[in-house]
Amino acid sequence: MLTTNQTRFVFLACATPTLLSAHVMAQSQVGPAFQRSAVVEDYILPDHSGLKPPVFYEPWDDMNGTRRAQFGGDFLTPRVFLPLFEPRPMETQLDMSHTDRPFGFTPLNPIFPDPLEMPLRPLRGLEHVLYEQCSTMSNIYYTLVVQGVSRTLPDQGNIAGIGRLDVNFLTVLAKTPGLGTSAIQMLFRQHNVIGQPANWTPGSASGTYFFMNSLQNGDNSTLNILSYQQGFIDDKLVFNVGKMHPNQYFMLNFYANDESRQFLNGSFDGNSVFQPAQGTYSPGFVTQIVPCDNIYVNAGIFDIADYPGNSFQNINDGLYWAGVEVGWTPNFLDAFSRYNVTVGTTNAGNQSYAGYGNVTGIKQTNSMIGFLAQQQIGDWLGVFAEYGLGQSTGAVAQQEFSAGVSIVKPFGRPDDDFGIAYAWTKPNNVYGNEPAGSDPASASVLETFYRLQITDSMQLSPDLQVSFNPASGDGSPVVSLALRLKTQF
């Protein structure tokens, strides 16, 4: 077995761990050698709601106004955490025989026993050691989607498998009283398209406007996030710098921000009016502020000439996106409540790109404004609505409205989830086959899914989308059927 010091040395020498997002992490208490930490189980909004896990935030009812604002602004501010450089009160050894569910999950209620529990014990044991002795939370999973569309354009296939491996780390370096949290974040992804060319997407194959599978990004491996954060004034002021995504901080929809387990369609998170054409995970700087109880302000700027597949290669092209978001967390209905207004500006438009990763150098000034409301009703229902308004030369859309619901605990199953949402979009002025200079027709899409917890490690989700008024083809609606399997390591 590896001792604590050996594990730490190997870990620090071989990797600089780092993020992610605030999904699926556990709270841990330091205990005696060979004893696993207890997972907090009293979190009022469980993992399947898409909201943050208990290592970051106490139950919503127990939060004060500052904590609710940090929650709503998606601040990475762990409430109970032993930082990396703090001394450990004991030696933890790597236990390969401990029976355990996926790291960070509260107890689940699956349909079947988990066949992956035994072969994954070494990995999960290592995840616990990294968490307790190296202050590093991990979230590793693979998502496979088999998706088909009802009709396609000539010479286009109508079905493909799309796979993505996500490897996430967050290392808390320090948490200084009166100052705040210092942390490093990382997200690595590996993508595959199975059965079709690497550039195949259900939207482009069928001629619909909508990006019908946000999981997809060709056949490649990408470093999506590598960033450092530093908090001040007890994390009421937080600076973030590195490779990030604007949607981490702007127009973030907690009920639709994870395509591996929520909606597949990209229109329900981030709003298409605010989406740069590249994706985009790229270099940026963001400031997060809590000026008073239940209010947060996020402000940032990003280089949007770059994209997930590179880092700083196109930064000299000078394309940027900048935004400010003001959010309110009023505790309506004594439950999660988040309402925000977001404004943005950019010098990139629909003529600034000649394809993914190909910047033309043409600059087009565009401004945008958006509104997003999210409300939890009891412990079983979440609702959201968002609207974005921009200019006709925007990279993706000039207007978009969407609304939806997320129902947890359907049919009395505590770890399942049902979602249904609708989006209406007014695309930019070069949409589809519209004549140059003409006003493009609007488009809309309806999506519904049901996520079933089949084992502790696996979730199975059938997904249905109907896209109305496609850009190309015979004009008939495009129906997409998909089956998604997420495996948590």
Residue pairs with C-beta under 8 A, 6 or more apart in sequence:
1 93
1 94
1 95
1 96
2 10
2 93
2 94
2 129
3 91
3 93
4 88
4 91
4 92
4 93
4 129
4 133
7 94
7 126
7 129
7 130
7 133
7 134
8 133
8 134
11 17
11 130
11 134
11 136
12 134
16 184
16 186
17 130
17 134
17 136
17 138
17 169
17 170
17 171
17 184
17 186
18 169
18 170
18 171
18 184
18 185
18 186
18 187
18 225
18 226
18 227
19 168
19 169
19 170
19 184
19 185
19 186
19 187
19 225
19 227
20 139
20 166
20 168
20 169
20 170
20 185
20 186
20 187
20 225
21 139
21 168
21 187
21 248
21 257
21 258
22 52
22 53
22 56
22 74
22 76
23 47
23 50
23 52
23 53
23 139
23 168
23 258
24 47
24 53
24 102
24 104
24 105
24 139
24 488
25 53
25 55
25 56
25 104
25 137
25 139
25 170
26 37
26 39
26 40
26 53
26 54
26 55
26 103
26 104
26 105
26 131
26 137
27 37
27 39
27 40
27 53
27 54
27 55
27 80
28 37
28 38
28 39
28 55
28 128
28 131
28 132
29 37
29 38
29 80
30 37
30 82
30 88
30 89
30 90
30 132
31 37
31 38
31 90
32 90
33 90
33 91
33 92
33 93
34 92
34 93
34 95
36 95
36 98
36 100
36 128
37 128
37 131
37 132
39 104
39 105
39 106
39 107
40 54
40 55
40 106
41 106
41 107
42 54
42 59
43 53
43 54
43 59
43 106
44 59
44 60
44 61
44 379
45 51
45 59
45 60
45 336
45 376
45 379
46 106
46 408
46 414
46 415
47 53
47 105
47 106
47 415
48 261
48 408
48 415
48 416
48 417
48 451
48 453
49 254
49 255
49 376
49 382
49 406
49 408
49 417
50 254
50 255
50 256
50 257
50 258
50 261
50 262
50 406
51 254
51 336
52 71
53 104
55 78
55 79
55 80
55 81
55 104
55 137
56 71
56 76
56 77
56 78
56 79
57 63
57 67
57 70
57 71
57 77
57 79
58 67
58 79
60 68
60 71
60 331
60 335
60 336
60 376
61 334
63 71
64 293
65 292
65 293
65 294
65 329
66 236
66 290
66 293
67 79
68 293
68 294
68 329
68 331
69 290
69 293
69 294
69 295
69 296
69 327
69 329
70 77
70 235
70 290
70 296
71 329
71 336
72 296
72 327
72 328
72 329
72 338
72 340
73 249
73 288
73 290
73 296
73 297
73 298
73 327
74 248
74 249
74 252
75 235
75 238
75 288
75 290
75 296
76 170
76 181
76 183
76 185
76 229
76 238
77 180
77 181
77 231
77 235
77 238
78 172
78 175
78 181
81 135
81 172
81 175
82 88
82 132
82 135
83 135
83 172
83 173
83 174
83 175
83 182
84 134
84 135
84 136
84 171
84 172
84 173
84 174
85 173
85 174
86 135
86 174
88 132
88 133
92 128
92 129
92 132
92 133
93 129
94 125
94 126
94 129
95 125
95 128
96 121
96 122
96 125
97 121
98 121
98 124
98 125
98 128
99 117
99 121
100 117
100 121
100 124
100 125
100 128
101 107
101 108
101 114
101 117
101 456
101 457
102 120
102 124
102 456
102 457
102 488
102 489
103 124
103 127
103 128
103 131
103 138
103 139
104 137
104 139
105 456
105 488
108 415
108 453
108 456
109 413
109 414
109 415
109 453
110 415
110 453
110 454
110 455
110 456
111 452
111 453
111 454
111 455
112 454
112 455
113 455
114 455
114 456
114 457
114 458
115 455
116 455
116 456
116 457
116 458
116 487
117 456
117 457
120 457
120 489
123 140
123 489
124 489
127 138
127 140
130 136
130 138
131 137
131 138
134 171
135 171
135 172
135 173
136 169
136 170
136 171
137 169
137 170
138 167
138 168
138 169
139 166
139 168
139 169
140 165
140 166
140 167
140 168
140 488
140 489
141 165
141 166
141 260
141 486
141 487
141 488
141 489
142 163
142 164
142 165
142 166
142 486
142 487
142 489
143 163
143 164
143 166
143 215
143 259
143 260
143 484
143 485
143 486
143 487
144 161
144 162
144 163
144 484
144 485
144 487
145 161
145 162
145 163
145 213
145 215
145 264
145 463
145 482
145 483
145 484
145 485
146 159
146 160
146 161
146 162
146 482
146 483
147 159
147 160
147 161
147 162
147 202
147 212
147 213
147 264
147 463
147 480
147 481
147 482
147 483
148 158
148 159
148 160
148 202
148 480
148 481
148 482
149 158
149 159
149 202
149 205
149 206
149 212
149 478
149 479
149 480
150 158
150 206
150 477
150 478
150 479
150 480
151 158
151 206
151 473
151 474
151 476
151 478
152 158
152 205
152 206
152 207
152 473
153 205
153 206
153 207
153 472
153 473
156 200
156 204
156 205
156 206
157 195
157 196
157 200
157 205
158 205
158 206
159 195
159 196
160 193
160 194
160 195
160 196
160 200
160 202
161 192
161 193
161 194
161 195
162 191
162 192
162 193
162 194
162 213
162 215
162 216
163 191
163 192
163 194
164 189
164 190
164 191
164 192
164 215
164 216
164 217
164 260
165 189
165 190
166 187
166 188
166 189
166 260
167 187
167 188
167 189
168 186
168 187
168 188
169 185
169 186
170 183
170 184
170 185
170 186
171 183
171 184
172 181
172 182
172 183
173 182
173 183
173 184
174 181
174 182
175 181
175 182
176 182
177 234
178 233
178 234
179 231
179 232
179 233
179 234
180 230
180 231
180 232
180 233
180 234
180 235
180 236
180 237
180 238
181 229
181 230
181 231
181 235
181 238
182 228
182 229
182 230
182 231
183 228
183 229
184 227
184 228
185 225
185 226
185 227
185 228
185 229
185 242
186 223
186 225
186 226
187 223
187 224
187 225
187 281
188 221
188 222
188 223
188 224
189 217
189 221
189 222
189 224
189 308
190 220
190 221
190 222
191 216
191 217
191 218
191 219
191 220
191 221
191 222
192 219
193 200
193 216
193 218
193 219
196 205
198 218
198 219
198 220
199 218
201 211
201 212
201 213
201 216
202 208
202 212
202 213
202 480
203 209
203 210
203 211
203 212
203 213
203 467
206 467
206 470
206 473
206 478
206 480
207 432
207 470
207 471
207 472
207 473
207 478
208 443
208 445
208 467
208 470
208 471
208 478
209 425
209 427
209 431
209 432
209 443
209 467
209 470
209 471
210 265
210 266
210 267
210 423
210 425
210 443
210 445
210 465
210 467
211 265
211 266
211 267
212 264
212 265
212 445
212 465
212 467
212 480
213 259
213 264
213 265
213 482
214 259
214 264
214 265
214 266
214 269
215 259
215 260
215 264
217 279
217 308
217 309
220 309
222 281
222 308
222 309
223 243
223 308
223 311
224 243
224 245
224 281
224 308
225 242
225 243
225 244
225 245
225 281
226 242
226 243
227 240
227 241
227 242
227 243
227 244
228 240
228 241
228 242
229 238
229 239
229 240
229 241
230 238
230 239
231 237
231 238
231 239
232 238
232 239
235 290
236 289
236 290
237 287
237 288
237 289
237 290
238 287
238 288
238 289
239 285
239 286
239 287
239 288
240 249
240 284
240 285
240 286
240 287
240 288
240 300
241 284
241 285
241 286
242 283
242 284
243 281
243 282
243 283
243 284
243 311
244 281
244 282
244 283
244 284
244 286
244 302
245 279
245 280
245 281
245 282
246 270
246 274
246 276
246 280
246 284
246 300
246 302
246 321
246 323
247 257
247 269
247 270
247 274
247 275
248 286
249 286
249 288
249 298
249 300
249 325
250 270
250 274
250 298
250 300
250 323
250 325
250 342
250 344
251 269
251 270
251 271
251 274
251 325
251 340
251 342
251 370
251 372
251 386
251 388
252 269
252 270
253 268
253 269
253 270
253 372
253 374
253 384
253 386
254 336
254 338
254 374
254 382
255 262
255 374
255 382
255 384
255 404
255 406
255 419
256 262
256 263
256 268
256 269
256 384
256 404
256 406
256 419
256 421
257 269
259 266
260 484
260 486
261 417
261 451
261 459
261 461
261 486
262 406
262 417
262 419
262 449
262 451
263 269
263 404
263 419
263 421
263 447
263 449
264 447
264 449
264 463
264 465
264 482
264 484
265 421
265 423
265 445
265 447
265 465
266 272
266 275
267 400
267 402
267 423
267 425
267 445
268 402
268 404
268 421
268 423
268 447
271 370
271 372
271 386
271 387
271 388
271 400
271 402
272 388
272 396
272 397
272 400
272 425
273 368
273 370
273 388
273 389
273 390
273 394
273 396
273 397
273 398
273 399
273 400
274 323
274 342
274 344
274 368
274 370
274 388
274 390
275 395
275 396
275 397
276 302
276 304
276 321
276 346
276 348
276 395
276 396
277 348
277 350
277 352
277 353
277 395
277 396
278 304
278 305
278 306
278 307
278 353
278 356
278 357
279 307
279 308
280 302
280 304
280 306
280 307
280 308
281 307
281 308
282 302
282 303
282 304
282 305
282 306
282 307
283 302
283 303
283 306
283 311
283 312
283 315
284 300
284 301
284 302
284 303
285 300
285 301
286 298
286 299
286 300
287 298
287 299
287 300
288 296
288 297
288 298
289 296
289 297
289 298
289 299
290 296
290 297
291 297
294 328
294 329
294 330
294 331
295 326
295 327
295 328
295 329
296 326
296 327
296 329
297 324
297 325
297 326
297 327
298 323
298 324
298 325
298 327
299 323
299 324
299 325
300 322
300 323
301 320
301 321
301 322
302 320
302 321
302 322
303 312
303 314
303 315
303 319
303 320
304 319
304 320
304 321
304 346
304 348
305 314
305 315
305 317
305 318
305 319
305 348
305 359
306 312
306 313
306 314
306 315
307 356
307 357
309 357
310 357
314 359
317 359
317 361
318 347
318 363
319 346
319 347
319 348
319 352
319 359
319 363
320 346
320 347
320 348
321 344
321 345
321 346
321 348
322 344
322 345
322 346
323 342
323 343
323 344
323 345
324 342
324 343
324 344
325 340
325 341
325 342
325 343
326 340
326 341
326 342
327 338
327 339
327 340
328 338
328 339
328 340
329 337
329 338
329 339
330 337
330 339
331 337
332 375
333 375
333 376
333 377
333 378
335 375
335 376
335 377
335 378
335 379
336 374
336 375
336 376
336 382
337 374
337 375
337 376
338 372
338 373
338 374
338 375
339 371
339 372
339 373
339 374
340 371
340 372
341 369
341 370
341 371
342 369
342 370
342 371
342 372
343 367
343 368
343 369
343 370
344 367
344 368
344 369
344 370
345 365
345 366
345 367
345 368
346 365
346 366
346 367
346 395
347 363
347 364
347 365
347 366
348 363
348 364
348 366
348 395
349 362
349 363
349 364
349 365
349 366
349 391
349 393
349 394
349 395
349 428
350 364
350 393
350 394
350 395
350 396
350 428
350 429
350 430
351 360
351 362
351 364
351 393
351 430
352 359
352 360
352 361
352 362
352 363
352 364
352 395
353 359
353 360
353 395
354 360
364 393
366 390
366 391
366 393
366 394
366 395
367 390
367 391
368 388
368 389
368 390
368 391
368 394
369 388
369 389
369 390
370 386
370 387
370 388
370 389
371 386
371 387
371 388
372 384
372 385
372 386
373 384
373 385
373 386
374 382
374 383
374 384
375 382
375 383
375 384
376 382
377 383
379 408
379 409
380 407
380 408
380 409
381 405
381 406
381 407
381 408
382 405
382 406
382 407
382 408
383 403
383 404
383 405
383 406
384 402
384 403
384 404
384 405
384 406
384 421
385 401
385 402
385 403
386 400
386 401
386 402
386 403
387 399
387 400
387 401
388 397
388 399
388 400
388 401
389 398
389 399
390 397
390 398
390 399
391 398
392 398
392 428
392 429
393 428
393 429
394 428
395 428
396 427
396 428
397 425
397 426
397 427
397 428
398 426
398 427
398 428
398 429
399 425
399 426
400 423
400 424
400 425
400 426
401 423
401 424
402 421
402 422
402 423
402 424
403 421
403 422
404 419
404 420
404 421
404 422
405 419
405 420
405 421
406 417
406 418
406 419
407 417
407 418
407 419
408 414
408 416
408 417
409 416
410 416
410 417
410 418
410 450
413 452
413 453
415 453
416 450
416 451
416 452
416 453
417 450
417 451
418 448
418 449
418 450
418 451
419 447
419 448
419 449
419 451
420 446
420 447
420 448
421 446
421 447
421 448
422 444
422 445
422 446
422 447
423 444
423 445
424 442
424 443
424 444
425 442
425 443
425 444
425 445
426 440
426 442
427 440
427 442
427 443
427 471
428 440
429 437
429 438
429 439
429 440
430 436
430 440
431 440
431 441
431 471
432 440
432 470
432 471
432 472
433 471
433 472
434 440
434 441
434 471
441 469
442 469
443 467
443 468
443 469
443 470
443 471
444 467
444 468
444 469
445 465
445 466
445 467
445 468
446 465
446 466
446 468
447 463
447 464
447 465
447 466
448 463
448 464
449 461
449 462
449 463
449 464
449 484
450 461
450 462
451 459
451 460
451 461
452 459
452 460
452 461
453 459
454 460
456 488
457 487
457 488
457 489
458 485
458 486
458 487
458 488
459 484
459 485
459 486
459 488
460 483
460 484
460 485
461 483
461 484
461 485
461 486
462 481
462 482
462 483
462 484
463 480
463 481
463 482
463 483
463 484
464 479
464 480
464 481
464 482
465 479
465 480
465 482
466 477
466 478
466 479
466 480
467 477
467 478
467 479
467 480
468 477
469 475
469 477
470 476
470 477
470 478
